[in-house]
């Protein structure tokens, strides 16, 4: 247990006890106690019990060193013995040194109460580490401190609840089952959801909402209450002349009211619509492009192809999607293709453009001009590549014919002239294939040459007449001229991105600057607006998903923490009730008649049952919160089974039920488990078996070692099997129907309301059995037939239980 805040431990100590010297007379000590009692203020009812407990005793000390304690019970004893109190010193009537505790040894309030109960004393002197008196702890002072701790804890919880409600960006209403608004919870984040004059409290849904929307919400409210499930839907209505989209969730509170949680999702709807339109535009371009387009995974397998590519290669779309780009590439051209593709994956280049031959379905090849770029995720990891393929088979035929003609002309003209002509032709073809704006500029921005790309979106580039200052703002111009200087100075290609406005909209461009001599640069400009918008949409979507996941994790954690905390808070007063009832039964405070003893036994039995329920709830909460750990030790299998059967032996004897234990010879003598938790698991199963078995029936507990097949191999080798320990609890009881078996392991669920009345239970036992088995690496299975009985089997891998220490 965590050490409680010292302020509450100090509240449990009365630091102003009555302290007297050992030579004081008994009558004087009694007079001091009476004087303290008579000085109590009747108006101070909240602290009166504390002050009364202070007047019940005096501490006898010599120079602040405790000698003994003299209480009103000692006075009664002296009077009963008819001792003459005149001139009798208090040191003469002190008994043995009382039970004391040091302040540094106090860990919590409960341990102080336990000491009072254990030693049956009403006063517990508290000393410091130097044996000096600090004060006295009594049952009244401890209860006062515990009450103050509970009050402060409740105040903190309420403050946290208010903070959570203020932080939720949703509008929350309490609504009755009849559709009446009862209460509104909102924060400063939801001012845009409602009109400024909207106040629906105490009104009906139909009074503030359109009829169709009111009817829909009323139906969802009744459905949520009937099914105990959250109802979710989206709605839209007109607020201040604008259509607002809202997401509504309806959560059942009880059979008479629900919570309606409303969130404004207009921005999300608009973003989804914009993304849908963008995807439709891309799909339209993809399907209707005059060139072949392919999307291929990193392994080369086609993810999607358009009809132009299918017509070019003679395949259907399905046939191409089962092939890789390697399989449709002419073998002699594959090496250069793979070389560029690897550089693309390694992020050494952003794209490449090559001519290569493709294998047609008819077995021949066709020439294609291919431009390939890669799509990366936000972490800059490659996802898939996009290839644009233009059929240049006729062009290649023409080139081949031209080459043949050139070869004939080479006989008649000089070789140098022929080479120059061919080089110029190839250069022009490469320039025509580049999908970028190409500029040759002076260092000051003067345009020497200008070439628009031969691509459908060439209008995105503004023509330049004399200088790039005609299309660039002063800021962007200064940045670009600085990059020109850096490229010329370093002799290296410079790459950067900028944003500028063209034709009334913002355009993103990627600029590559290559030095050409001492005063010129070659500039390639590519429009990357679509890519930027896609990246922004993807990033926004990811951020929303992350926020939703964090909120779900937070809600789950708060639920688990709340359940664990409340279980502890319930156990604290319950332990006090059980302790007091036990003390009364033992007649610590006086004799009891038979009727009083019967009532106290009922209180103790009911309290013990409630404590077991709270313990089960705490165990389940700890497991779900990840705070549950196993205490593994080596345990005898027979001892584990015998001790588990002993817990239900009395219950079985009352119903004349026969208990059988079967331990097979192949079961190991000892296994490594959490003994207390495994016994708790078996007792739960055995208790249920006895509970649901009629008189004169039978309950069996069986332990055996089984080999379970693993993998898909049919070979009967040891590697294909794994051993596991199985504990089976079978009975001849009422059995379970097939449709009810899936409900068994759910918390707080019993499969039949009539059984709930006939057989007492919380519905937590089997859920805890399942979780304890899973913590040991195992599982629980069931076989049952109505009217004949059930068999629950807990299977745990033997490798997790093996013990090298025989019992």
Secondary structure, 3 states (H helix, E strand, C coil): CCCCCHHHHHHCCECCCCEECCCCEHHHHHHHHHHHHHCCCCCCCCCHHHHHHHCCEEEEEECCEEEEEEEHHHHHHHHHCCCCCCCCEHHHCCCCCCCEEEHHHCCCHHHHHHHHHHCCCCEEEEECCCCEEEEEEEHHHHHHHHHHHHHHHHHHHHHHHHHHHHHCCCEEEEEECCCEEEEEECCHHHCCCCCCCCCCCCCEHHHHCCHHHHHHHHHHHHHHHHHCCCEEEEEEEEECCEEEEEEEEEEEEECCEEEEEEEECHHHHHHHHHHHHHHHHHHHHHHHCCCEEEEEECCCEEEEECHHHHHHHCCCHHHHHCCECCCCECHHHHHHHHHHHHHHHCCCCCEEEEEEEEECCCCCEEEEEEEEEEEECCCCCEEEEEEEEEECHHHHHHHHHHHHHHHHHHCCCCHHHHHHHHHHHHHHHHHHHCCCEEEEEECCCEEEEEECCCCCCHHHCCCCCCEHHHCCCHHHHHHHHHHHHHHHHHCCCEEEEEEEEECCEEEEEEEEEEEECCCEEEEEEEECHHHHHHHHHHHHHHHHHHHHHHHHHHHHHHHHHHHHHHHHHHHHHHHHHHHHHHHHHCCCCCCCCHHHHHHHHHHHHHHHHHHHHHHHHHHHHHHHCCCCCCCCEEEEHHHHHHHHHHHHHHHHHHCCCEEEEEECCCCCCEEEECHHHHHHHHHHHHHHHHHCCCCCCEEEEEEEEEEEECCCCCCCCHHHEEEEEEEEEEECCCCCCHHHHCCCCCCCCCCCHHHHHHCCCCCCHHHHHHHHHHHCCCEEEEEEECCCEEEEEEEEEHHHCECCCCC
